[in-house]
Amino acid sequence: IGDKTTVEALRIGSHVSIGSNCTIGKRTVVGDCSMIEDGTVLPDDCIVAPFTRWTGTPARMVGELGEGFEVLMQQVTRDFYE
């Protein structure tokens, strides 16, 4: 989760990338292996499907992520804790 990001989500899945200056609305569900780009505003009650990429104000899905994204995020997490 990036700097200056506000999160009020109901659930955030595993291996999720959330950029800086984002707002994640109340009761929002962010699926596993998804990417929320810098400055994105996810409105209340939004559902982010797994393996998708979101951007904008208000947010919209702009792409799908391959299964390799999960492996990448696992490596980023390991590197962070080493």
C-alpha positions in Angstrom: 0.0 0.0 0.0 1.5 3.3 -1.2 2.0 6.5 0.7 -1.0 8.8 1.4 -3.5 6.0 0.6 -6.7 5.8 2.5 -8.2 2.3 2.9 -11.7 1.6 4.3 -12.1 -1.7 2.4 -14.1 -4.7 3.6 -11.5 -7.1 2.3 -8.2 -6.9 0.5 -6.9 -10.1 -1.0 -3.5 -11.6 -1.2 -0.7 -10.3 -3.5 -2.4 -7.0 -4.2 -0.6 -3.9 -5.3 -2.1 -0.6 -4.2 -0.4 2.6 -5.4 0.2 6.0 -3.6 -2.5 8.6 -3.1 -5.4 6.1 -3.6 -8.7 6.0 -1.9 -10.3 2.6 -1.3 -14.0 3.1 -0.4 -16.1 1.6 2.4 -17.2 -2.0 1.9 -15.0 -2.4 -1.2 -13.7 -5.9 -1.9 -10.3 -6.1 -3.7 -9.7 -9.5 -5.2 -6.4 -11.5 -5.0 -3.6 -10.6 -7.4 -5.0 -7.2 -8.5 -3.3 -3.9 -9.1 -4.7 -0.4 -8.1 -2.6 2.3 -9.8 -1.4 5.5 -8.2 -4.2 8.1 -7.6 -7.1 5.7 -8.1 -10.3 6.3 -6.3 -12.4 3.1 -5.8 -15.9 4.1 -4.7 -17.8 2.5 -1.8 -19.1 -1.0 -2.4 -16.8 -1.6 -5.4 -15.8 -5.1 -6.3 -12.4 -5.6 -7.9 -12.1 -9.0 -9.6 -8.9 -11.1 -9.2 -6.1 -10.5 -11.7 -7.4 -7.1 -12.9 -5.8 -3.6 -13.1 -7.7 -0.5 -12.1 -7.0 3.2 -12.5 -8.9 6.6 -12.6 -11.2 8.8 -10.6 -13.6 7.1 -10.3 -11.8 3.8 -10.9 -12.4 1.6 -13.9 -10.9 -1.6 -14.9 -8.3 -1.1 -17.6 -6.8 -4.5 -18.0 -6.3 -8.0 -16.9 -3.1 -9.4 -15.3 -1.6 -12.7 -16.2 -1.0 -15.5 -13.7 2.7 -14.4 -13.6 1.6 -11.4 -11.6 1.1 -13.6 -8.6 4.6 -15.0 -8.8 6.0 -11.4 -9.2 4.1 -10.2 -6.1 5.3 -13.2 -4.1 8.9 -12.3 -5.0 8.3 -8.6 -4.1 7.0 -9.7 -0.7 9.9 -12.0 0.0 12.4 -9.3 -1.0 10.7 -6.8 1.3 11.1 -9.0 4.3 14.7 -10.1 3.6 
